[in-house]
Amino acid sequence: MNTPHVVVVMGVAGTGKTTIGPLLAARYGVPYAEGDDFHPPANIAKMSAGTPLTDDDRWPWLDAIGDWAHGRAGLGGVVSCSALKRSYRDRLRAAAPGVVFVHLTGDRALIEDRMSHRQGHFMPTALLDSQFATLQPLERDEAGVAVDVTGSPEEIGARAAAALDALSEPTP
């Protein structure tokens, strides 16, 4: 990428957004923001209890991420955000029109296995089915790339960076 962009690392829970996001931020020399930190406490409590969020739960969270991305416009940054639905991505783009998405994709069994081994995260594996049911992959008219999550974090990060670098300049 020739100019600083704000990159949204998206995907279902357990794909590695929190691992790959900082790797991309370091590669591009821009700040990283953890999307989970933008959730209000009520959302964390709901997910911790195994209850999927509703769209109404997500709007303030997406708005907070969009505000962060807007503030980084022209400066660059990387933020993790599930951004599972097109309408969620549209909301982020409305706040920060130049965002580019990296959709981390993978086999459900691999993702479930990774989720079952992580420590200290509020998202239970029980919500994985609802995440996959909600997921609407990037469409052709959306600035972004899909990156498979097999391999080591370094391999995934390198594939993501190569895909981003190959993107043509997005229009604001």
Contacts in CASP RR format, 6 or more apart in sequence:
PFRMAT RR
TARGET T0000
AUTHOR 0000-0000-0000
METHOD contacts of the structure
MODEL  1
MNTPHVVVVMGVAGTGKTTIGPLLAARYGVPYAEGDDFHPPANIAKMSAG
TPLTDDDRWPWLDAIGDWAHGRAGLGGVVSCSALKRSYRDRLRAAAPGVV
FVHLTGDRALIEDRMSHRQGHFMPTALLDSQFATLQPLERDEAGVAVDVT
GSPEEIGARAAAALDALSEPTP
1 28 0 8 1.000
1 100 0 8 1.000
1 164 0 8 1.000
1 165 0 8 1.000
1 167 0 8 1.000
2 169 0 8 1.000
3 74 0 8 1.000
3 169 0 8 1.000
4 28 0 8 1.000
4 30 0 8 1.000
4 72 0 8 1.000
4 74 0 8 1.000
4 75 0 8 1.000
4 76 0 8 1.000
4 77 0 8 1.000
5 74 0 8 1.000
5 76 0 8 1.000
5 77 0 8 1.000
5 98 0 8 1.000
5 99 0 8 1.000
5 100 0 8 1.000
5 170 0 8 1.000
6 69 0 8 1.000
6 72 0 8 1.000
6 73 0 8 1.000
6 74 0 8 1.000
6 76 0 8 1.000
6 77 0 8 1.000
6 78 0 8 1.000
6 79 0 8 1.000
6 96 0 8 1.000
6 98 0 8 1.000
6 99 0 8 1.000
6 100 0 8 1.000
7 21 0 8 1.000
7 24 0 8 1.000
7 28 0 8 1.000
7 76 0 8 1.000
7 77 0 8 1.000
7 78 0 8 1.000
7 79 0 8 1.000
7 99 0 8 1.000
7 100 0 8 1.000
7 101 0 8 1.000
7 102 0 8 1.000
7 164 0 8 1.000
8 65 0 8 1.000
8 69 0 8 1.000
8 78 0 8 1.000
8 79 0 8 1.000
8 80 0 8 1.000
8 81 0 8 1.000
8 83 0 8 1.000
8 89 0 8 1.000
8 92 0 8 1.000
8 99 0 8 1.000
8 100 0 8 1.000
8 101 0 8 1.000
8 102 0 8 1.000
9 16 0 8 1.000
9 17 0 8 1.000
9 20 0 8 1.000
9 21 0 8 1.000
9 24 0 8 1.000
9 78 0 8 1.000
9 79 0 8 1.000
9 80 0 8 1.000
9 81 0 8 1.000
9 101 0 8 1.000
9 102 0 8 1.000
9 104 0 8 1.000
9 160 0 8 1.000
10 17 0 8 1.000
10 80 0 8 1.000
10 81 0 8 1.000
10 82 0 8 1.000
10 83 0 8 1.000
10 84 0 8 1.000
10 89 0 8 1.000
10 101 0 8 1.000
10 102 0 8 1.000
10 103 0 8 1.000
10 104 0 8 1.000
11 17 0 8 1.000
11 82 0 8 1.000
11 83 0 8 1.000
11 84 0 8 1.000
11 103 0 8 1.000
11 104 0 8 1.000
11 105 0 8 1.000
11 131 0 8 1.000
11 135 0 8 1.000
12 82 0 8 1.000
12 84 0 8 1.000
12 111 0 8 1.000
12 128 0 8 1.000
12 131 0 8 1.000
12 132 0 8 1.000
12 135 0 8 1.000
13 82 0 8 1.000
13 111 0 8 1.000
13 115 0 8 1.000
13 123 0 8 1.000
13 127 0 8 1.000
13 128 0 8 1.000
13 131 0 8 1.000
14 111 0 8 1.000
14 114 0 8 1.000
14 115 0 8 1.000
14 118 0 8 1.000
14 123 0 8 1.000
14 128 0 8 1.000
15 104 0 8 1.000
15 105 0 8 1.000
15 106 0 8 1.000
15 111 0 8 1.000
15 149 0 8 1.000
16 104 0 8 1.000
16 114 0 8 1.000
16 149 0 8 1.000
16 153 0 8 1.000
16 156 0 8 1.000
17 35 0 8 1.000
17 80 0 8 1.000
17 81 0 8 1.000
17 82 0 8 1.000
17 104 0 8 1.000
18 34 0 8 1.000
18 36 0 8 1.000
18 80 0 8 1.000
19 153 0 8 1.000
19 156 0 8 1.000
20 102 0 8 1.000
20 104 0 8 1.000
20 147 0 8 1.000
20 153 0 8 1.000
20 156 0 8 1.000
20 157 0 8 1.000
20 160 0 8 1.000
21 32 0 8 1.000
21 78 0 8 1.000
21 80 0 8 1.000
22 32 0 8 1.000
22 78 0 8 1.000
23 153 0 8 1.000
23 154 0 8 1.000
23 157 0 8 1.000
23 160 0 8 1.000
24 32 0 8 1.000
24 78 0 8 1.000
24 102 0 8 1.000
24 157 0 8 1.000
24 160 0 8 1.000
24 161 0 8 1.000
24 164 0 8 1.000
25 31 0 8 1.000
25 32 0 8 1.000
25 77 0 8 1.000
25 78 0 8 1.000
26 32 0 8 1.000
27 157 0 8 1.000
27 161 0 8 1.000
28 76 0 8 1.000
28 77 0 8 1.000
28 78 0 8 1.000
28 161 0 8 1.000
30 72 0 8 1.000
30 75 0 8 1.000
30 76 0 8 1.000
30 77 0 8 1.000
30 78 0 8 1.000
31 72 0 8 1.000
31 76 0 8 1.000
31 77 0 8 1.000
31 78 0 8 1.000
32 77 0 8 1.000
32 78 0 8 1.000
32 79 0 8 1.000
32 80 0 8 1.000
33 65 0 8 1.000
33 68 0 8 1.000
33 77 0 8 1.000
33 78 0 8 1.000
33 79 0 8 1.000
33 80 0 8 1.000
34 79 0 8 1.000
34 80 0 8 1.000
35 65 0 8 1.000
35 79 0 8 1.000
35 80 0 8 1.000
35 81 0 8 1.000
36 44 0 8 1.000
36 80 0 8 1.000
36 122 0 8 1.000
38 61 0 8 1.000
38 64 0 8 1.000
38 65 0 8 1.000
38 68 0 8 1.000
38 81 0 8 1.000
39 61 0 8 1.000
40 60 0 8 1.000
40 61 0 8 1.000
42 57 0 8 1.000
43 53 0 8 1.000
43 57 0 8 1.000
43 58 0 8 1.000
43 61 0 8 1.000
44 122 0 8 1.000
46 53 0 8 1.000
46 57 0 8 1.000
47 53 0 8 1.000
47 122 0 8 1.000
47 123 0 8 1.000
47 124 0 8 1.000
47 127 0 8 1.000
48 122 0 8 1.000
48 124 0 8 1.000
50 124 0 8 1.000
50 126 0 8 1.000
50 127 0 8 1.000
52 127 0 8 1.000
52 130 0 8 1.000
52 134 0 8 1.000
55 87 0 8 1.000
58 88 0 8 1.000
59 91 0 8 1.000
62 81 0 8 1.000
62 88 0 8 1.000
62 91 0 8 1.000
62 92 0 8 1.000
63 91 0 8 1.000
63 95 0 8 1.000
65 79 0 8 1.000
65 81 0 8 1.000
65 92 0 8 1.000
66 91 0 8 1.000
66 92 0 8 1.000
66 95 0 8 1.000
66 96 0 8 1.000
67 95 0 8 1.000
68 79 0 8 1.000
69 77 0 8 1.000
69 79 0 8 1.000
69 92 0 8 1.000
69 95 0 8 1.000
69 96 0 8 1.000
69 99 0 8 1.000
70 95 0 8 1.000
70 96 0 8 1.000
71 96 0 8 1.000
72 96 0 8 1.000
73 96 0 8 1.000
73 98 0 8 1.000
81 88 0 8 1.000
81 92 0 8 1.000
82 88 0 8 1.000
82 131 0 8 1.000
83 89 0 8 1.000
83 92 0 8 1.000
83 101 0 8 1.000
84 131 0 8 1.000
84 134 0 8 1.000
84 135 0 8 1.000
84 136 0 8 1.000
85 134 0 8 1.000
85 135 0 8 1.000
85 136 0 8 1.000
86 136 0 8 1.000
86 139 0 8 1.000
86 142 0 8 1.000
89 101 0 8 1.000
89 138 0 8 1.000
89 142 0 8 1.000
92 99 0 8 1.000
93 99 0 8 1.000
97 172 0 8 1.000
98 143 0 8 1.000
98 170 0 8 1.000
98 172 0 8 1.000
99 143 0 8 1.000
100 143 0 8 1.000
100 144 0 8 1.000
100 145 0 8 1.000
100 164 0 8 1.000
100 167 0 8 1.000
100 170 0 8 1.000
101 138 0 8 1.000
101 142 0 8 1.000
101 143 0 8 1.000
101 144 0 8 1.000
101 145 0 8 1.000
102 144 0 8 1.000
102 145 0 8 1.000
102 147 0 8 1.000
102 160 0 8 1.000
102 163 0 8 1.000
102 164 0 8 1.000
103 137 0 8 1.000
103 138 0 8 1.000
103 144 0 8 1.000
103 145 0 8 1.000
103 146 0 8 1.000
103 147 0 8 1.000
104 147 0 8 1.000
104 149 0 8 1.000
104 156 0 8 1.000
104 160 0 8 1.000
105 137 0 8 1.000
105 146 0 8 1.000
105 147 0 8 1.000
105 148 0 8 1.000
105 149 0 8 1.000
106 148 0 8 1.000
106 149 0 8 1.000
106 150 0 8 1.000
107 150 0 8 1.000
108 128 0 8 1.000
108 132 0 8 1.000
110 149 0 8 1.000
110 150 0 8 1.000
111 128 0 8 1.000
111 149 0 8 1.000
112 125 0 8 1.000
112 128 0 8 1.000
115 121 0 8 1.000
115 123 0 8 1.000
115 125 0 8 1.000
115 128 0 8 1.000
116 125 0 8 1.000
137 146 0 8 1.000
138 144 0 8 1.000
138 145 0 8 1.000
138 146 0 8 1.000
143 167 0 8 1.000
143 170 0 8 1.000
144 164 0 8 1.000
144 167 0 8 1.000
145 160 0 8 1.000
145 163 0 8 1.000
145 164 0 8 1.000
145 166 0 8 1.000
145 167 0 8 1.000
146 163 0 8 1.000
147 156 0 8 1.000
147 157 0 8 1.000
147 159 0 8 1.000
147 160 0 8 1.000
147 163 0 8 1.000
148 156 0 8 1.000
148 159 0 8 1.000
149 156 0 8 1.000
150 156 0 8 1.000
END
